[in-house]
Amino acid sequence: MPTRRFVFGWMICVATVLTSLTGSAPADEPARITHSFLVTGGETFIVDGEGKTTWSYPKSTRDGWVLPNGNILLTLSRANDGGSVVEVTREGKVVFEFKGTQSEVNTAQALENGNIMLTEAGDKPRLLEVSRDGKIAVEVPLQAQTKDHHLQTRMARKLANGDYLVPQLLDKVVREYQPDGKIVWEVATPNWPFTAIRLDNGNTLINCTIGNLTIEVDKQGETVWKISNDDFPSKPFDDACGGQRLPNGNTVITAYHASSGKTKLFEVTRDKQIVWTYTDQRKAGIHHFQILDTNGKPTEGRPLR
């Protein structure tokens, strides 16, 4: 029996030495998380998992997607032309453009039918589907206040059922519109809603900008999950604009007002543990983003953002 104890102890010692030599982390130590992602905002760029910039675009943007073909769909910030939506190659060549006709364009989404969906803010707020040759295929008038064009809508998305989910900031409401303009679902929000994401279980994840708050509501509009600065000593919320629900159930949130050296993105688990953050030295904040991979593995499925 003493011999067996000695052998077993010797095996533990050898395993410990091997672990030290190979640099493997203890089993109870969480694995390091990395993400590559697209950033839209005052600066537009892609960074890899180590934080190195691998692509950039010389204009400020509001929304954006890396498309399956590798091109980038971007909503350009308003200048003197009411904003626009462009698709550009990695070399910066514009292969699609639709110029806004009102105050600003605030979102864009490439659809499975080949159209580009966008929203226009102005005296006649509307959601459009535009064909690749620039023709308006669908026009949905939006029931939004008109006293402040900039605070009408943000990250509208077309849903799998063909409807459109539209966050309306100053109205403090998220609405689901049918293509004929009929409102079939809505939920009041405690502050300006910026991102509204319809999840696979039918719930809706909502970021409230200057409210520094993220909520998840069910089909009846009841809040089933909520996080804010009250949950974290580090107070990471600083204008919760863009958000994305990852396949593992974690949520990534941007702190748009964060300046250089501050936490600009953070990933939080369902039980409210922050497991990843991103900081850079750029003065510009991150308006919205798209997580492209985790630890080098591309994000699976339809991006929930």
N, C-alpha and C positions, 0 to 999 in steps of 0.2 A: 504493500500500500504506500509506504513512503516513497518508493521508487516512482510510482505512478504520479504522485503529487509533484515530484521533482521534474519529471518529463513535462507535465502540463504547465508548470511554471516556466520552464525553459522555453516552451512554445510561445507563451504570452510575451516573454522578453524579446524573442526573435521577431514576432509580429510587430511589436512596438518599434524596434530598430528599423525594420523594413519600411514602416509607415513614415518614419522620420526621414529616411533616405529618399523616398519617392516623392515626398512633399504632399501626400494625400491628406485631405482634411479629415478630422475625426468624424465619425458617423453622425454625431448629434450637432455638428456645425452646419448651418445652412449654406447651400451653394451660392457662390457669387452670381448675381444677376447682371446681365448686360442687355442692352437694347440698341438697335439702330432705328432711326426714325427720321421722318420728314417734319420740318418746322415751317410754319407760316406765321407771318407777323411783320414787324418792322424790317426784319431780315428773313430771307427765304433760303433754306439749305437742308442738306441731309448729312447726318453724322453716323459714323459706324459705332460698333459696340464699345470702342475705346474712347469715344468722344471726338474722333478726328473728322473734320469736314471733308466729305467726299464729293459733294456737288453743291452748287449755289446758283441763285438766280438774282439778277441785279435790281429787282423791284420788290416793294412791299406787297404783302398778300394777306388775304383774310381766311381762305380755305384752300385745301389742296389734297391731292391724292397721287400716289404712285400707281400708275395703271399697269395691268398685266403685261402690256407690250414694252414696259420700261419707261414710257413717256410720263410726263408730270402734268396733271390738270390743276390749274391754279385760278383762283379768283383774285384779280388784281384790285388793290385798294383804289378808291376814288381819287381822281386827279382833277382834271377839268372836263372829263368826258363821261362822268357817271360810273366809272369802273368798267370792268370787262372780265370775261372768262377766256383763258387761253389754254391750249395744250401745246407743250413744248417738248422737244427731244432733249436728251442729255447734253447735246451740244448747244441748246438754246434756240433751235429753229422752231418757229411758230407754225404748227400744222393745223390749228383750228383757232378761231377767234370769234367771239360774239361780244359786241360793245353794248353796254347798258344805255338805256334811253331816258332814265330818270336820275335820281340823286346818287344812288350807289347800287352796286351788286354785292351781295353779302354771302353767297354760298354757291357751290357747284357740286354736281355729282354726275359721274358717267353711269348711264343706265344700260341694262342688259339689251334693250331694244336699239341701242346705238345712239340714242339721243343724249343730250346734256341737259340736266335739270339745273335751274338757277332761280334765285329770287331777286326781284328789283324792289328797292325802297324808293318811295316818292309819294306824290299826291294820289297816285293810283297803285298802291302796293299789289304786287302780283307774283305768282310763281309760274315759271315757264319751263316747258320742255322744248328744246331747240334741236333740229336735225343737224347733221354734220354739214349740210350745205347752207346753214344759217337760217332756215325757215322755222317759224314758230309752229310746232306741232300740237302743243297743249298750252292753254292759258287759264290759270286759276286765279280769280280775284281774291285777295286776302282781306279779311275783316280785321283791320288793324287801325290804330289811331294814326292820324296824319299830322299832328302838331310837331312831332319830332321824327323826321325821316330816319335818322341814324339809329333810333331805338325801336324800329318796327320789328324786324326779324333777324335771326341769325341762322344757325346751322340746320336748315330744313333738309329732310331726307325723304326719298320715296320708299315706301314700305313694300313688303312682299305681296300684300293684298292689292297693290295698285294705288292706295291712298298716299297722302303726303303728311308728314309730321312736321309741324312748324312751331318753333319757339318764338313767342312774341314778347319782347323785352318789357317795354313800358306798360303793356297791357297786363303783365304778370300772369301769363297764361300760355299753356302749350295746347295747340289744337291739331286735330287730325281732320284734314280736308279730303273729300272725294274729288275726282277730276272735274265734276260739275260744280264745285265750289261749296257743296253742302258740308257743314261741320258735323261729324258723326261721333266725335269724342273730344273732350277737353278736360284739363285739370288746371286749377289755379295754383300758382306757385308763390312761395313766401318772399321771393325777390326776383329780379330780372332773370328769366331763363335764357341761357345761351346755347347749351347743347341738350338735345333731347334724343335719346337712343332707345328705340324699341328693341327689347331683348327677346330672346327666343322663347322665353316662358310667358310672354305677353306683358310683362312689366315694362316700365319706362324709366330709364335713368336720366336724371336732369341735373345739370350744373347751373347754379344760380350765381351769376358773376360777382358783383360787389357784395352780395350777401355772404360770400365765402362759405358756400354750402353746397353739398351734393346730396340729392335725395333719390330714392327709388320708390316709385309708386306702382300699385297694382292696377288692374283694369277698372276698379271702382274709384281710383284716385286716392286710395289710402296709402300713406307713407309706410313702407315695410322696412326701409333701411335709410339711415341718415348719418352723414359725417360732416364735421365742421372743425374749426380751430379749438372748440371746446374739448375735442377728443385727443388733442396732441399738445404736449408741452412745448414743442418746437414751433407751433402755430404756422404750418406750411401754407395754408390758404392765403392767397393774396390776389384776389380777382380771379375766381374760378371760371375761366372761359371754356376752353376745349377739354374734352374728356374722351376716354376710350375704355370699354370693357374688354378685357383680354379673355382668350379661351379658357384660362385657368380660373376665371372668376374674379381675378384682381381688377382694380380700376386705376387707371392712370389719369392724373388731373394736372392741368397747367395752372401756374400762378402768374398770370399775365403781367401784373404790375411789378414783379420781381426784377430787380436790376442786376448789374454785374456782381458776381460773387454770391448771389442768393439762390435758393432752391427754386428752380423754374419748372420742373416736372417732378412728380412723386407718384409712386405706385403703392397702393394700399390694399390689404387683404380684406376679406369679408369681416374678419374679427378686428379690424381697425389697427392693423400693424403695418407700419411703413417699411417696405422691403427693398425699395430702390429709389434713388433720387438722381436728378441731373442738375448740374450747376455749370455755368460758363461765365466768361468775362465780358460778354457782349452787353451793351447797354440796353438793347432792344429786348422786350419780353416776348414770350411765346403765346401767340394768339390761339392757334390750334396746331395739331400735330397728327401724325399717323405712325404708330409703332409698326415697324416693318419686320422685326425678328426679335427673338429672345434667345440669348446665348448662341446666336448664329443660326437658329432654326426659324425659317420664315413663319410669320403669323398665319395660322390656318383659318380657312373659312372666310366669310364675309366680314370685313372690318366693322366692328360695332363702335362707330364714332360719329 
